[in-house]
Amino acid sequence: MGAYAPFDNASLSFDVYSSFALDANTGNRVPVTTTESYIANVQLQVNTSDPKPGIDENEMTCRGRLLSPTQFSEKVKVGSIATCTVNGIEGKLRLTDLGSNTLTFARNTLLQEFNGIFEQNGKAG
């Protein structure tokens, strides 16, 4: 499975803050979010699901590499959760590692690596 293999590419959508606004009811500052979209190569690992009554939950560790854009913005951090579609299967992907930054001078030209947990609710088809 190469970095550009179409059968395991995924779309990721993160809701990240963009600014703050005042809540009309309370007067409190509330974050205003925007959606950042990424295309990534995601390779799902061994299934680590827990049988739970009332829900069929599949949770898999995954490794990935960003394809477009080639790196996450500074607003996407470890622990960020994205809605994710891998091979037509929808779920949530929580980032657990954003890879190393060993070549900082070449970071913009590299495909950033990441690790995460992909959680699928329900059966895949």
C-alpha positions in Angstrom: 0.0 0.0 0.0 1.8 3.1 -1.2 1.2 6.6 -0.1 -1.0 7.3 -3.1 -3.0 4.1 -3.2 -6.6 5.1 -3.8 -8.2 2.2 -1.9 -7.1 3.4 1.5 -7.2 7.2 1.1 -9.4 9.0 3.6 -11.0 12.4 4.0 -10.6 14.1 7.3 -12.6 17.1 8.5 -11.6 18.9 11.7 -13.7 21.6 13.4 -11.1 24.1 14.6 -11.5 27.5 16.2 -11.2 30.6 14.0 -12.2 33.4 16.4 -14.5 34.3 19.3 -17.9 35.9 19.4 -20.3 37.0 22.1 -23.2 34.8 22.9 -26.4 37.0 22.6 -28.1 35.3 25.5 -25.3 35.2 28.1 -22.8 37.8 26.9 -20.1 35.1 27.3 -17.3 34.7 24.7 -17.8 31.5 22.7 -15.5 30.0 20.1 -16.5 30.2 16.4 -15.2 27.1 14.5 -14.4 26.5 10.9 -13.9 23.2 9.1 -10.4 22.2 7.9 -10.4 19.4 5.4 -7.5 17.0 4.6 -6.9 14.1 2.3 -4.7 11.4 3.8 -3.5 7.9 3.3 -4.8 5.9 6.3 -3.8 2.3 7.0 -6.0 0.7 9.6 -4.3 -1.8 12.0 -5.5 -4.8 14.0 -9.1 -4.4 15.3 -9.1 -3.7 19.1 -12.9 -3.6 19.6 -14.6 -4.2 22.9 -18.0 -6.0 22.8 -20.5 -3.7 24.4 -24.2 -4.3 24.9 -26.4 -2.1 22.7 -23.7 -0.9 20.3 -21.5 -2.4 17.7 -18.4 -0.3 18.1 -15.2 -1.0 16.1 -12.1 0.8 17.2 -8.8 0.4 15.2 -5.4 2.0 15.5 -4.2 3.6 12.4 -1.2 5.2 10.8 -1.4 7.8 8.2 0.3 10.3 6.0 -1.2 13.6 4.8 -1.5 14.0 1.0 -3.3 17.3 0.6 -2.4 19.6 2.2 0.9 18.1 3.2 0.9 19.2 6.8 -1.6 20.0 9.5 -2.3 23.6 10.5 -1.2 24.8 13.9 -4.8 24.5 15.1 -4.9 20.7 14.7 -3.1 19.1 17.7 -2.8 15.7 19.4 -6.3 14.8 20.7 -8.1 16.6 17.9 -11.0 14.6 16.5 -12.0 14.5 12.8 -15.0 13.1 11.0 -13.3 10.6 8.8 -14.3 8.4 5.8 -12.1 5.5 4.9 -13.1 3.3 1.9 -16.7 4.6 2.3 -16.8 3.7 6.0 -17.6 6.7 8.2 -16.3 7.3 11.7 -14.2 9.5 14.0 -10.5 9.7 14.0 -8.7 10.9 17.1 -5.1 12.0 16.6 -2.6 10.4 19.1 0.7 11.4 17.5 1.6 14.0 14.8 4.9 12.4 13.9 8.4 13.7 14.4 9.8 17.0 13.2 13.3 15.9 12.5 13.7 17.9 9.2 12.2 21.2 10.1 13.8 23.0 7.1 12.1 20.5 4.7 8.7 20.2 6.6 6.6 22.0 4.0 7.7 19.5 1.3 7.2 16.3 3.3 4.0 14.4 3.8 3.3 14.7 7.5 2.8 11.4 9.3 0.4 10.8 12.1 -1.1 8.0 14.3 -4.6 7.8 15.6 -7.6 5.8 16.7 -10.3 5.2 14.1 -13.7 4.5 15.7 -16.6 3.2 13.6 -20.1 2.9 14.9 -22.3 0.3 13.3 -21.5 -2.2 10.6 -19.8 -1.3 7.3 -22.5 -2.1 4.8 
